[in-house]
Amino acid sequence: MPQIFHPSTNTFSKVSIFGAVFFLAALLWAVAAISRSSYVTQTQVAREQPVPFSHKHHVNGLGIDCRYCHTSVEDVAFAGIPATKTCMTCHSQIWADSPMLAPVRESFKTDKSLEWTRVHDLPDFVYFNHSIHVKKGIGCVSCHGQVDQMPLMWKAHSLDMEWCLECHRQPERFVRPRETVFRMDWQPAGEQLELGASLLKQYHINKSILTNCSTCYR
């Protein structure tokens, strides 16, 4: 019986199979890289807001504490967005006629809230509570980055599950004394892991339950 296929077909088949494997591997790598890129996660991307509020000016320049604006961060799940009257406490006297602050004055006059663009917005199926993180000694900077150096607010980290698990698996790398939670410039005096291990006991942080699905998905 004559040979139907040329002998080179065997070589071509082998190359095709191996090529397909490498192609699929490269495709998966590309998908993973894109999913972690700032294009998807929006990290390091300053979001446009109705008023160009500068955390760098207010936190670093003026020394305003996070809790002055985010009043509920120690008590409930949502940190809170300041009401317009909070802004007007100062800006009814300082920069009172600034064109940049016209939306703030209009909001105060009409009693219509400014529509801020959420920068840190978790999916609806994820449960996150600010107050428990504050009580357990997780600093604002751990999740939000150096906000005191941000002229406009951006997301410092992806906030995806992989990133959150870095802390939930090894909280001793991040936990700090409660009184330093709102300090942007805090650094441990000694070894962080040694301090963290001590604080895990002091704050009753149980590592064994931090990676349970029910901790974040309820």
C-alpha distance (Angstrom), angle and dihedral (degrees) to the residues before:
residue distance angle dihedral
M1 . . .
P2 3.81 . .
Q3 3.80 118.5 .
I4 3.79 110.1 -101.0
F5 3.80 99.4 -163.8
H6 3.77 127.1 48.3
P7 3.86 113.8 -113.4
S8 3.81 89.4 -114.8
T9 3.81 87.5 69.1
N10 3.81 89.5 76.8
T11 3.78 91.0 56.0
F12 3.78 91.5 45.7
S13 3.83 91.0 51.2
K14 3.80 92.6 51.1
V15 3.79 92.4 47.6
S16 3.81 90.5 47.6
I17 3.81 92.9 52.0
F18 3.79 94.4 47.3
G19 3.80 90.3 41.9
A20 3.80 90.9 53.2
V21 3.82 90.9 52.0
F22 3.80 92.3 51.2
F23 3.80 90.9 44.2
L24 3.82 92.1 53.4
A25 3.82 90.6 46.6
A26 3.82 90.6 50.6
L27 3.80 90.4 46.7
L28 3.81 92.1 52.0
W29 3.81 90.2 47.2
A30 3.83 90.4 51.0
V31 3.81 92.2 49.1
A32 3.82 90.9 49.5
A33 3.81 91.5 47.7
I34 3.79 92.4 49.2
S35 3.81 92.6 47.3
R36 3.82 88.9 54.9
S37 3.80 94.9 44.4
S38 3.80 123.6 106.0
Y39 3.80 87.7 -115.1
V40 3.81 88.8 70.5
T41 3.81 102.6 25.6
Q42 3.83 94.5 39.6
T43 3.81 89.8 -139.4
Q44 3.82 116.7 161.0
V45 3.81 89.1 13.0
A46 3.81 115.0 124.6
R47 3.80 110.0 -137.1
E48 3.77 121.3 -136.3
Q49 3.80 112.7 -113.6
P50 3.82 135.2 -172.6
V51 3.83 86.9 -111.4
P52 3.85 122.0 25.3
F53 3.80 94.5 -122.6
S54 3.81 112.5 -171.2
H55 3.79 117.7 -149.6
K56 3.81 87.8 -175.4
H57 3.81 90.7 61.2
H58 3.79 97.3 41.5
V59 3.83 99.5 38.4
N60 3.79 103.5 30.5
G61 3.78 100.2 25.9
L62 3.80 100.8 37.9
G63 3.80 99.7 23.5
I64 3.80 95.9 -128.5
D65 3.81 112.4 169.5
C66 3.82 118.7 -122.2
R67 3.82 90.4 -119.8
Y68 3.80 93.5 60.8
C69 3.81 89.0 74.3
H70 3.80 102.4 17.7
T71 3.78 93.8 53.1
S72 3.81 100.0 166.4
V73 3.80 99.0 47.4
E74 3.82 93.6 105.6
D75 3.79 96.6 46.5
V76 3.82 112.8 35.0
A77 3.78 142.1 26.5
F78 3.81 96.2 -97.0
A79 3.80 117.6 63.9
G80 3.80 91.4 -147.8
I81 3.78 133.2 -127.3
P82 3.81 114.2 -114.8
A83 3.78 119.0 -105.6
T84 3.80 116.7 -119.7
K85 3.80 90.4 -108.0
T86 3.82 87.9 64.0
C87 3.81 89.3 59.6
M88 3.81 91.5 44.4
T89 3.79 91.9 54.5
C90 3.79 85.4 80.2
H91 3.79 103.8 16.8
S92 3.78 95.7 56.9
Q93 3.82 82.9 73.1
I94 3.83 105.8 19.3
W95 3.81 118.7 60.7
A96 3.79 85.1 -11.4
D97 3.82 93.1 160.2
S98 3.80 98.9 37.9
P99 3.82 111.8 136.1
M100 3.82 88.6 -143.5
L101 3.81 89.6 63.0
A102 3.81 95.2 48.4
P103 3.85 91.7 107.7
V104 3.80 89.6 54.4
R105 3.81 92.7 51.8
E106 3.80 90.8 45.8
S107 3.79 90.9 50.6
F108 3.80 91.2 50.4
K109 3.80 92.0 46.7
T110 3.81 95.9 48.5
D111 3.80 96.8 33.5
K112 3.82 88.7 -127.7
S113 3.80 115.1 137.9
L114 3.77 120.7 -119.8
E115 3.80 111.5 -110.3
W116 3.79 102.4 -126.2
T117 3.80 119.9 -169.7
R118 3.80 112.1 -118.0
V119 3.80 110.6 -119.9
H120 3.82 98.5 179.4
D121 3.79 104.3 42.1
L122 3.79 118.3 160.3
P123 3.81 121.8 -163.9
D124 3.81 114.9 -89.2
F125 3.81 91.7 -114.0
V126 3.82 92.3 60.5
Y127 3.80 118.1 88.6
F128 3.79 113.9 -147.2
N129 3.79 126.9 169.6
H130 3.80 120.2 -167.3
S131 3.80 94.9 -165.9
I132 3.82 96.4 58.9
H133 3.81 91.1 49.7
V134 3.81 90.8 50.4
K135 3.82 91.8 47.5
K136 3.81 90.6 50.0
G137 3.80 92.7 52.4
I138 3.80 103.4 -103.3
G139 3.80 108.8 150.5
C140 3.80 123.7 -133.7
V141 3.79 89.6 -120.2
S142 3.82 92.1 59.9
C143 3.80 91.2 69.9
H144 3.79 105.1 16.9
G145 3.79 100.0 38.4
Q146 3.80 126.1 -140.2
V147 3.80 96.2 -25.2
D148 3.79 88.9 169.8
Q149 3.81 86.8 69.8
M150 3.81 96.9 47.8
P151 3.82 115.9 101.3
L152 3.82 85.5 -173.9
M153 3.78 122.9 19.8
W154 3.80 119.9 -101.8
K155 3.80 135.7 166.3
A156 3.79 109.0 -96.9
H157 3.81 95.7 -168.1
S158 3.79 135.9 30.1
L159 3.84 93.7 -116.7
D160 3.79 89.0 -150.2
M161 3.80 122.4 143.5
E162 3.80 93.8 -97.6
W163 3.80 90.7 55.6
C164 3.83 94.6 46.3
L165 3.80 91.1 50.8
E166 3.81 90.6 59.5
C167 3.80 87.5 70.8
H168 3.81 98.1 33.8
R169 3.80 90.8 54.9
Q170 3.81 95.2 45.2
P171 3.82 109.1 19.5
E172 3.80 91.0 160.5
R173 3.81 87.4 75.3
F174 3.79 91.9 62.5
V175 3.80 112.1 23.0
R176 3.80 116.0 108.1
P177 3.83 137.3 177.0
R178 3.82 110.3 -66.9
E179 3.78 92.9 -123.4
T180 3.83 89.8 61.7
V181 3.82 98.0 48.8
F182 3.81 93.5 104.5
R183 3.80 96.4 41.9
M184 3.79 113.8 106.3
D185 3.82 94.9 -165.3
W186 3.82 100.2 47.6
Q187 3.79 118.7 132.8
P188 3.82 126.2 174.7
A189 3.79 113.8 -101.7
G190 3.80 91.2 -139.2
E191 3.80 137.8 5.3
Q192 3.82 111.6 -20.3
L193 3.82 94.9 -148.4
E194 3.78 91.8 52.8
L195 3.79 92.1 47.9
G196 3.80 91.1 44.1
A197 3.80 93.4 52.1
S198 3.80 89.4 52.6
L199 3.80 92.9 48.3
L200 3.81 92.6 49.2
K201 3.80 88.0 63.4
Q202 3.80 94.4 40.7
Y203 3.81 94.2 50.0
H204 3.83 94.2 38.6
I205 3.81 94.1 -120.6
N206 3.80 108.8 173.5
K207 3.81 108.2 -156.8
S208 3.80 92.1 -169.3
I209 3.82 93.5 70.6
L210 3.82 99.3 39.0
T211 3.79 93.0 84.8
N212 3.81 95.9 45.9
C213 3.79 111.3 119.8
S214 3.82 90.8 -128.3
T215 3.82 90.6 61.9
C216 3.81 92.3 73.8
Y217 3.81 104.0 11.7
R218 3.80 113.8 62.2
